[in-house]
Every structure is written in C-alpha cells, then in structure tokens.
Amino acid sequence: MRTQSRRRPPRATLAAVAAGTLLAPLLSGCWVGAGGAGSGGDAVNVLMVNNPQMVELQKLTAAHFTKDTGIKVNFTVLPENDVRDKISQDFANQAGQYDVATLSNYEIPIYARNGWLKEMDPYVGEDPGYDEQDVLKPMRQSLTGDDGKLYGQPFYGESSFLMYRKDLLEREGLTMPAAPTWQEVGEIAAKLDGAEPGMKGICLRGLPGWGEVMAPLTTVVNTFGGTWFDEDWNARLDSPEWQKATKFYVDLVREHGQAGAAQSGFAECLNNTTQGKTAMWYDATSAAGLLESADSPVKGKMGYAPAPVEKTESAGWLYTWAWGIQNASRNPDNAWKFVSWASGKEYEQLVGDEIGWSDVPAGKRASTYENPDYRAEAGAFQEMTRKAIEQARPDDPGVQPRPAPGIQFVGIPEFTDLGTQVSQEISAAIAGRQSVESALRKSQQLAEEISEEYEGR
C-alpha cells in the first residue's frame, strides 16, 4: 500500500492524480471518435465518456445543434478511465485543447477550486430559456464550488434505491415497508432465500473500487451514524458506527447474498436480478430502466423502495455526469451554447421524439418528471427516482457535520486512492479472507494519513 508523506503535495497535483484514477458506476465500451487539436473559429471541442446516452448525443448534434447554430462540434469519445486521464491532463495544464468535458459531481468542485473551470452563472443569467431553476436542487448544489458559484450542468443524474421482486414478496406473504430500514431488509432477504430454486435474498456490490463496493456501503455507514471523517478531519473508520454498519453489510451479503459477492459489481448484480438469481438489489436508480426494458425477463415484476435507512430520513447517493467548460477555452460562449443545448429541455424532447423516452437522459430536471410521455414510459420507477434524487443531501448525508461534501464519497482529491484501498480491505472481508475488525483497523490507518494532511484546516 502507498504511504503518503506528511508534507502535503500541491492541491493541483493531488486533483490531477485523483481525477485520473476515478472509478464510478459501470460504464464500458470502445473508442468511438476523435476531435481536432485545439478549437478554432466557431468550432467547439468536446471530450466525453462513451456511455450510450453520450453516443446518442454525438449522433444528434450535427443535424440539430450545428444546423441551428452553425457551430461545429468535434467530439473525442473515450472509455471512462481513459477519458478521466485525458481530462485531468488537459484541464490541469489549462492546455485549452478541449472546450467542454464530461465531469462528475465528485470532480467539479475540486476542479473549480483549482481554477480549471469557467463559472456558469453569467451564462445562466443571460439564457433564461435554459431554466436553471428546473434543474433539481441537489444537482445544482453538487455542481457548485466552494465560492457558491455554478461550474457544471448535469447531462443526467441518479440516486440509489432498493429494487425487489414484488411478485415473490406477494407470493411469500411479505410486505415491503414504504420506507424500509436495513434491519427490515435483512429480515426479508432471509425469508426470500430459496423463494425460487437457487435464488438468494439480495444482491450487494462487493467488488473492490471506491465507486463499486464503497458506494453502497458508505450510504449504509451514513445512515448507521458513521462518517469517514468528523468535522475536524479526524478519521472515524474505527468508530462503533462504522463497525456496526460494515459488519451488517458484510454479514448480509455473506449470508443472504449472491455467490462470488467479492467480485460482484453493478453488472453482476444486474445479471443476477434479471436472471432470477436474486430477489432484491440495492443500487443505482438508473438500473431500473434496464430492469423494465422491453427484453427484460423481470419487466413488470419489480417493485421499488427508497434506500433503506436506520438513523437518517434518507440514504440514497447522488451522482451525475455533467458538463464543465475549461477556463482556458478559446470559445467559451459557443461552449456554453453547446452545454445549454445538451442539458436543456429541448434536447430531452428531441431524444424522446427521435429515439424513445426510455433513452432520455433523465434525473436532472423537474419538468422531465412532469412530461406525460416520459411518465408513461417510466411509470414503474420514475416517481421513486425523482424522490430519491430530491431527498439526497450531499452536504449533510449523515447525523454529524462533515468537513467535505459527498454522500457515497468524500469530496477531496485523495479519496480516489483512499477509497480504493479501503474497498480492497472490505472486499477481502466479504470474501472471508479477514474479519471486519481487521479490515477496518487497516482502513483506519489509511484514513489517518489523510487526517494528518488536513488537520487544522
């Protein structure tokens, strides 16, 4: 394991390293296209992740945005880890090769702090048609810098909730509470073991990665009363709350969870749920669209409940792929026009009309959830998804003050490394290679190194 020096590295260096090593919700794919070096004239260079909704955006841009504005858009589209590396290099150096890039709500406040992003408030103020107030409040908050200014606009967003086979619960005479606690979920999982041949009660991520097992586990820690750091930057992974939450999570997945849990992430739990191998699944709200797709074997069989809680009123995480404009952009005005179009209401309508409402990049605007076409397509889960996002509390996700924002992460550059190392310890406990106590003892030592860097701030 890497040991940090007690002398704090420059923040820009930390942020660049962190942004290049992020792991987030599952996105995979191959090289799709490339843009030119350096924007010029009316052209805008966009560097973005290659998820399906981004690729659809790329296909629609020339025939709509460019046709209407005359602004050509050069896209560079890369797999997630590759695109994060390229973004961190270009933005940290303020090279200006790319005007716009896809960034998450983890990176945007960090990038803003380092002066790498263009403030968006002036553009929003002069573009009333964009309707910033229509953007869900937690999304706006998560894309705001320390100075209270906006530095990003969401393309789509998600929270987390509990997905379950409502047909099996009914058959077994079980009722899912409207606002379940984790204890109640554990009891239901035990009763659903074997509800069908070979079926397990629940699927939970166990795969190492700060964006894999640590995402759901941290929401459990929050609602059990724990925190990575207290408001004075004291590491708290050895607290009774962390111990209780982690032991509950590890025991639940070991006793009533899927086979191979220590190597299960989003994709594996999705497969287990659609194939009828697990009866419940706690994960991203974006999974619901896949479970309810036309070719899904469980379409119409699923129920959805809020993220389970213990000591807090809500527990769902918050994540968004958003647009950031590089401070060194040579075409910031045209860059904003692209961002405004790509995150606007009109673009959602375009996708709904030309591709289908199930493909709309939702999770960011209140008006989406009032659109009758979208509500008809996503009726099984859209209201629960909106509620989960609106109830997310990125600045206050637990029962005590936090020194940095974030629900399923801590909004500091060092978290990518810390979270990944801690996740390896937790995954080893899920695999039965060590005890929870041992995993958290090692994790506390790792977190204390970060405490030393931030102590007294």
Disulfide bonds with the S-S distance in Angstrom:
Cys203-Cys269 2.27
